[in-house]
Amino acid sequence: MSITIDPVARVSAARRRVTVRETLDQTLAMAWRAVKKMLRNPEQFFDVALQPILFTAMFAYIFGGAISGDVQSYLPLMVPGILAQTVLTTCMVTGVQLREDMEKGVFDRFKSLPIARIAPLAGPMVADLVRYTIAATLTFAVGVLIGYRPGGGVLGVLAGIVLAIVTGWSLAWIFTWLGTVARSTQAVHGISLMILFPLTFLSNAFVPVDTLPGWLAAFVRANPVSHLVTATRDLANGGVVSAEVAWTLLACVIVVVVFAPLSVRGYKRHL
């Protein structure tokens, strides 16, 4: 009696275990691939370059007088909020581009490579740190140009930028997971917007919490985006490392611990 062995199962069984050092090297190789892709397609930077400039100026001059009495008084409240919004919107692109690569067959070529399964997922996310840095820097730069004077100084601003980048990178795992389980690029984009818009606009990013109705204020205070915005304000405006910073970092750890394995599992379903 002959026994038929699945060739795919045979290859998987023969594949040796990838070490941690090799996983890091492969992730950096995938990150460099993503960076080169960005450099060859400069239009990928349009959103991170134009959105901070447009939103910072638009929100400042439209809502500044109505909410805080004048633009300069509104900027310490608004700029950290725009920073959070910009970074979160940017991290959504990670899942969309992942789904596009999977639909184009790019990941089919990775299946035959003896690499860590997390490398094709984590590599582009490492490269996206460049996008987060550009978006965050432009947000503060535009704010300073129109009159924002952060009381936390350079160190406070840098700390706020780093915190926003870390948060964006962490939340990108959610959209990476969506990219592996959604059926199309359009589905990833639509679901991501449904997640981001309520979290961003139902937060303290643009208005003081004490101006909101009680039921809405309770949601806003529990919103993780509000913790990020408050932590960034404490750092940039006062140079204070408050408890909100710790809560934000804790949320980042929880998101990575939950969604990184889910992303790898979702990716393996396509192998």
C-alpha angles and dihedrals in degrees: 000000000000122000119214116214121200108243091217091053090048092053092046091051092049094049110107123230114269115231125229091251091052090048091055092047092049092047091052090048090054089046091054089050089054092047091052089049089054092049091052091048107043090174087078086074095054094090095048091044101043103033097062092047095045099042096043094051095039097049093043096055098035100046103020097087095039096050106030104014096251140021097256093054091049097050098077088054098041107039095064088047092052088048091056092045093049096048093046092049090049093052089056089068089066093071094042094053091045091055090048091053091049092050092049092053097247092129091051087072091053092056092073094049120096093233136126112276092230094055097079089049101042096040097069089044091057089050090050089065084081090058093048091050093051093048094047094046093049091050093057092040093055090045091054091048092057095045110284113146110185110213092207091069126215094318092050092050092047091049090051091050092049091049091051091048092050090049093048092049091050095048090047087074088068091056091042088057090049088052091057097047104034118093098227145012090252090055092052091049094047096046091046092054091049088056099041103044097057092042092049103041096035090061138080091266096112109012135040112260093230090066092062129088114266097253092049093044089056091055092045092053091051093045109109090218088062089057090053092048093047092047091050091049091051091051100041100036100036109011088237124146097212133181088264089070090057092047091050093050091047090053089050091054092049092050093050093046091051104036104034092066090042090053092051090047091049090049092051090056087069094052 
